[in-house]
Amino acid sequence: MHATPSKTERTPSHRTGLRAALLAVPLAVAGALGATPAQAAAHPGPASLTCQGKGVDQTAKARHRAEILIHAPLRTIWGLQTDVEAWTSWQKPAAPMTVRRLDPGPLRKHSRFQATVHVPSAPPSTVVISSTVQQIHRGTCLRWTGPADSAGYHIDGVHVWTFSPVRGGVLVRTEESHRGPQADPTSDMGLETWLTDLKTAAETRPCD
């Protein structure tokens, strides 16, 4: 990870600016993400999402879950979600971001990818999000884990996706957890925006 060199001590106002900017960027970019207030994790809700029996970090104080119905073929939705290097062509990150695979071939277990977010704070900061696919079942579910790091910033994220064909389309569910000093229990982690962007991209893509 590249950190901006500076001899100036990072002030509380700088850390607040960095955190605010990060909260507007999807972490999946495994999670550095959304500023929309979320329901408290202590509220009762549906069972946690899993992929091949593995879910988010249940001990993390920062967790959020969201879902959306997408009126598009499953293969289209799955293709968009697993082509990680093309995410920025249909997502709307709040800060300049690049995503690259660290290994060749289709996304599979142990695949690694890295998102680099250039946060326009004062001074500018670079956040590197390194993710590893831990579980994947084609057309059904996907789970990755990894840290987001910058100078004075660290979050460990776990992100789970499930895809369920239903009448009229596909119900896409996602859940994410964050652990670390900057983890925010009130954040939606950018999941609502991510789902909306995925829906728009899938529903406007020409049928194969």
Residue pairs with C-beta under 8 A, 6 or more apart in sequence:
1 126
1 128
1 149
1 150
2 126
2 128
3 125
3 126
3 150
3 151
4 123
4 124
4 125
4 126
4 151
6 123
8 123
10 151
10 152
14 121
14 122
14 123
15 152
15 153
17 121
17 122
18 119
18 121
18 125
18 150
18 152
18 153
19 153
19 182
19 184
20 35
21 94
21 95
21 119
21 120
21 121
21 125
22 32
22 33
22 117
22 119
22 127
22 148
22 150
22 153
22 182
23 32
23 33
23 34
23 35
23 184
23 187
23 190
24 33
24 34
24 35
24 94
24 95
24 190
25 32
25 33
25 93
25 94
25 95
25 97
25 117
25 119
25 127
25 190
26 32
26 33
26 34
26 91
26 93
26 189
26 190
26 191
26 193
26 194
27 33
27 115
27 129
27 148
27 155
27 157
27 159
27 176
27 178
27 189
27 190
28 87
28 115
28 129
28 131
28 144
28 159
28 190
28 194
29 87
29 91
29 93
29 97
29 99
29 115
29 117
29 129
29 131
30 115
30 129
30 131
30 144
30 145
30 146
30 148
30 157
30 159
30 176
31 129
31 148
31 155
31 157
31 159
31 176
31 178
31 189
31 190
32 117
32 127
32 129
32 148
32 155
32 190
33 176
33 187
33 188
33 189
33 190
33 191
34 187
34 188
34 189
34 190
34 191
34 192
34 193
35 187
35 188
36 187
36 188
36 192
37 186
37 187
37 188
38 64
38 185
38 186
38 187
38 188
38 189
39 45
39 64
40 185
41 61
41 62
41 63
41 185
45 65
46 65
48 55
48 56
48 58
48 65
48 160
48 175
49 55
49 56
49 65
49 141
49 160
49 161
49 162
49 173
49 174
49 175
50 141
50 143
50 160
51 135
51 136
51 137
51 140
51 141
51 142
51 143
51 160
51 161
51 162
52 135
52 137
52 141
52 143
53 135
54 134
54 135
54 143
54 160
55 143
55 158
55 160
55 175
56 63
56 158
56 159
56 160
56 175
56 176
56 177
57 63
57 156
57 158
57 177
57 179
58 177
59 179
60 158
60 177
60 178
60 179
60 183
61 179
61 183
61 185
62 177
62 178
62 179
62 183
62 184
62 185
62 187
62 189
63 175
63 176
63 177
63 178
63 185
64 175
64 176
64 187
64 188
64 189
64 191
65 173
65 174
65 175
65 176
65 191
66 173
66 174
66 175
66 188
66 191
66 192
66 195
67 171
67 172
67 173
67 174
67 195
68 171
68 172
68 195
68 196
68 198
68 199
69 166
69 168
69 169
69 170
69 171
69 172
70 77
70 169
70 170
70 171
70 172
70 198
70 199
70 202
70 203
71 168
71 169
71 203
72 169
72 170
72 199
72 202
72 203
72 205
73 170
73 207
73 208
74 139
74 163
74 165
74 170
75 139
75 208
76 202
76 205
76 207
76 208
77 163
77 170
77 172
77 198
77 202
78 138
78 139
78 163
80 86
80 90
80 198
80 201
80 202
80 205
81 142
81 161
81 198
82 106
82 107
82 142
83 107
84 99
84 101
84 107
84 113
85 99
85 100
85 101
85 113
87 99
88 97
88 98
88 99
90 197
90 198
90 200
90 201
91 194
91 197
92 193
92 197
93 117
95 117
95 118
95 119
95 120
96 117
96 118
97 115
97 116
97 117
97 118
98 115
98 116
99 113
99 114
99 115
99 116
100 113
100 114
101 111
101 112
101 113
102 111
102 112
102 113
102 114
103 111
103 112
105 111
107 133
107 136
107 142
108 133
108 136
109 133
109 134
109 135
109 136
110 132
110 133
110 134
111 132
111 133
112 130
112 131
112 132
112 133
113 131
114 128
114 129
114 130
114 131
115 128
115 129
115 131
116 126
116 127
116 128
116 129
117 126
117 127
117 128
117 129
118 124
118 125
118 126
119 125
119 126
119 127
119 150
125 150
125 151
125 153
126 150
127 148
127 149
127 150
127 153
128 148
128 149
128 150
129 146
129 147
129 148
129 149
129 157
130 146
130 147
130 149
131 144
131 145
131 146
131 157
131 159
132 144
132 145
132 146
133 142
133 143
133 144
134 143
134 144
134 145
135 141
135 142
135 143
136 142
136 143
139 163
140 162
140 163
141 160
141 161
141 162
141 163
142 160
142 161
143 158
143 159
143 160
143 161
144 158
144 159
145 156
145 157
145 158
145 159
146 156
146 157
147 154
147 155
147 156
147 157
147 180
148 154
148 155
148 157
153 182
154 180
154 181
154 182
155 178
155 179
155 180
155 182
155 183
156 178
156 179
156 180
157 176
157 177
157 178
157 179
158 176
158 177
159 174
159 175
159 176
160 174
160 175
160 176
161 172
161 173
161 174
162 172
162 173
162 174
163 170
163 171
163 172
164 170
164 171
164 172
164 173
165 171
172 195
172 198
172 199
174 191
174 194
174 195
176 189
176 191
178 184
178 187
178 189
